């Protein structure tokens, strides 16, 4: 019997509610699926009743879980806030008694539950935005400013606050004056062994860099585009290429990127890649470049690390922590295209002497590695 089921004490099943109405794509959807995948097995054991509040159950449909769909919450921020602080209160009363209410999307809803917990995967309060970005995506800038205040609402009413990295634990403790024992660092699951490939030799005279990411403004594509243009002007076309997983037509930001650097022959606007195609691209590339200005984790770093190839990473705490243990990495300032160009030039020329291992510090405070470990902390 799963050790967690014993917590129910053999009596009436305790109710766990997971609210995740805003998780619909990317890494956050993966978090929802992994969470409900584990809770599905827990619910089938009979010790707990699990209810999930989601945008659409088809995004994460698992047996043994009751679903309440709320597609209307994504129409506007006002509706989202109404849901968090009014609708969910009514839901919690209807489901009462609730033993644990876990919010998977940053906000702490105004609910009635014996225990509350919030999973914080939004790093935007720490995003170094610039005024120019208001013209390309004002929503991201407003979100960065607004999310700091949204985090604060009801935060101290949580039994536990869950983050993905040690640097976020430190920032939350400092900014919100949370006691260390209230914070849990839940490390993401490592890439599946099925896709681990090790280093792959590529028979090509063209050195290939890759940057896999969505076309959001905080991903800082423009720095890499600028560095590639500088390098191409210096050493010419044909010796390297930079593969970007945006087409240049997704939104205002990516259209600006394509207008400004579409004539740079070394840049490949490859568009979105599914997981299988992405891993083929990893195998064919010689180096990952990751200039993103803010991340909760930075999953492509973990994925590419399995190939044991060079990585050039933005010099932020998230990148140091995600790349910990990697043997060949270097860091660059997020706004220094000239500096990144020089690192790329050295690799294209066959010089990797500047690459070095990334230290792996000992974790501080409560750290979990699986959903089973996390729920053991939340339920016991």
Secondary structure as the mmCIF struct_conf table of DSSP 4:
data_model
#
loop_
_struct_conf.conf_type_id
_struct_conf.id
_struct_conf.beg_label_comp_id
_struct_conf.beg_label_asym_id
_struct_conf.beg_label_seq_id
_struct_conf.end_label_comp_id
_struct_conf.end_label_asym_id
_struct_conf.end_label_seq_id
TURN_TY1_P TURN_TY1_P1 UNK A 3 UNK A 4
HELX_RH_3T_P HELX_RH_3T_P1 UNK A 5 UNK A 8
TURN_TY1_P TURN_TY1_P2 UNK A 9 UNK A 10
BEND BEND1 UNK A 11 UNK A 12
HELX_LH_PP_P HELX_LH_PP_P1 UNK A 13 UNK A 13
STRN STRN1 UNK A 14 UNK A 20
TURN_TY1_P TURN_TY1_P3 UNK A 21 UNK A 22
BEND BEND2 UNK A 25 UNK A 25
HELX_RH_AL_P HELX_RH_AL_P1 UNK A 26 UNK A 44
TURN_TY1_P TURN_TY1_P4 UNK A 45 UNK A 46
BEND BEND3 UNK A 47 UNK A 47
STRN STRN2 UNK A 48 UNK A 54
BEND BEND4 UNK A 55 UNK A 55
HELX_RH_3T_P HELX_RH_3T_P2 UNK A 57 UNK A 59
BEND BEND5 UNK A 60 UNK A 60
TURN_TY1_P TURN_TY1_P5 UNK A 63 UNK A 64
STRN STRN3 UNK A 65 UNK A 69
HELX_RH_3T_P HELX_RH_3T_P3 UNK A 71 UNK A 74
BEND BEND6 UNK A 75 UNK A 75
HELX_RH_AL_P HELX_RH_AL_P2 UNK A 77 UNK A 82
HELX_RH_PI_P HELX_RH_PI_P1 UNK A 83 UNK A 87
HELX_RH_AL_P HELX_RH_AL_P3 UNK A 88 UNK A 95
HELX_LH_PP_P HELX_LH_PP_P2 UNK A 96 UNK A 96
BEND BEND7 UNK A 97 UNK A 97
HELX_LH_PP_P HELX_LH_PP_P3 UNK A 98 UNK A 98
BEND BEND8 UNK A 99 UNK A 99
STRN STRN4 UNK A 100 UNK A 103
BEND BEND9 UNK A 104 UNK A 106
BEND BEND10 UNK A 114 UNK A 114
STRN STRN5 UNK A 115 UNK A 119
HELX_RH_3T_P HELX_RH_3T_P4 UNK A 124 UNK A 126
TURN_TY1_P TURN_TY1_P6 UNK A 131 UNK A 132
HELX_RH_AL_P HELX_RH_AL_P4 UNK A 133 UNK A 152
TURN_TY1_P TURN_TY1_P7 UNK A 153 UNK A 154
HELX_RH_3T_P HELX_RH_3T_P5 UNK A 155 UNK A 157
BEND BEND11 UNK A 159 UNK A 159
STRN STRN6 UNK A 160 UNK A 163
BEND BEND12 UNK A 164 UNK A 165
HELX_RH_AL_P HELX_RH_AL_P5 UNK A 166 UNK A 176
HELX_RH_3T_P HELX_RH_3T_P6 UNK A 180 UNK A 182
STRN STRN7 UNK A 183 UNK A 186
HELX_LH_PP_P HELX_LH_PP_P4 UNK A 187 UNK A 192
HELX_RH_3T_P HELX_RH_3T_P7 UNK A 193 UNK A 195
BEND BEND13 UNK A 205 UNK A 206
STRN STRN8 UNK A 207 UNK A 211
HELX_RH_3T_P HELX_RH_3T_P8 UNK A 217 UNK A 219
HELX_RH_AL_P HELX_RH_AL_P6 UNK A 221 UNK A 235
BEND BEND14 UNK A 237 UNK A 239
STRN STRN9 UNK A 240 UNK A 244
BEND BEND15 UNK A 245 UNK A 245
BEND BEND16 UNK A 248 UNK A 248
BEND BEND17 UNK A 250 UNK A 251
HELX_RH_AL_P HELX_RH_AL_P7 UNK A 252 UNK A 261
TURN_TY1_P TURN_TY1_P8 UNK A 262 UNK A 263
TURN_TY1_P TURN_TY1_P9 UNK A 265 UNK A 266
STRN STRN10 UNK A 267 UNK A 269
HELX_RH_AL_P HELX_RH_AL_P8 UNK A 275 UNK A 284
BEND BEND18 UNK A 286 UNK A 286
STRN STRN11 UNK A 287 UNK A 290
BEND BEND19 UNK A 293 UNK A 293
BEND BEND20 UNK A 296 UNK A 297
HELX_RH_AL_P HELX_RH_AL_P9 UNK A 299 UNK A 305
TURN_TY1_P TURN_TY1_P10 UNK A 306 UNK A 308
STRN STRN12 UNK A 310 UNK A 314
BEND BEND21 UNK A 315 UNK A 316
HELX_RH_AL_P HELX_RH_AL_P10 UNK A 317 UNK A 322
TURN_TY1_P TURN_TY1_P11 UNK A 323 UNK A 325
BEND BEND22 UNK A 327 UNK A 328
STRN STRN13 UNK A 329 UNK A 332
TURN_TY1_P TURN_TY1_P12 UNK A 334 UNK A 335
HELX_RH_AL_P HELX_RH_AL_P11 UNK A 337 UNK A 348
TURN_TY1_P TURN_TY1_P13 UNK A 349 UNK A 350
TURN_TY1_P TURN_TY1_P14 UNK A 353 UNK A 354
STRN STRN14 UNK A 356 UNK A 356
HELX_LH_PP_P HELX_LH_PP_P5 UNK A 357 UNK A 359
HELX_LH_PP_P HELX_LH_PP_P6 UNK A 361 UNK A 363
BEND BEND23 UNK A 365 UNK A 365
STRN STRN15 UNK A 366 UNK A 368
BEND BEND24 UNK A 369 UNK A 370
HELX_RH_AL_P HELX_RH_AL_P12 UNK A 371 UNK A 379
#
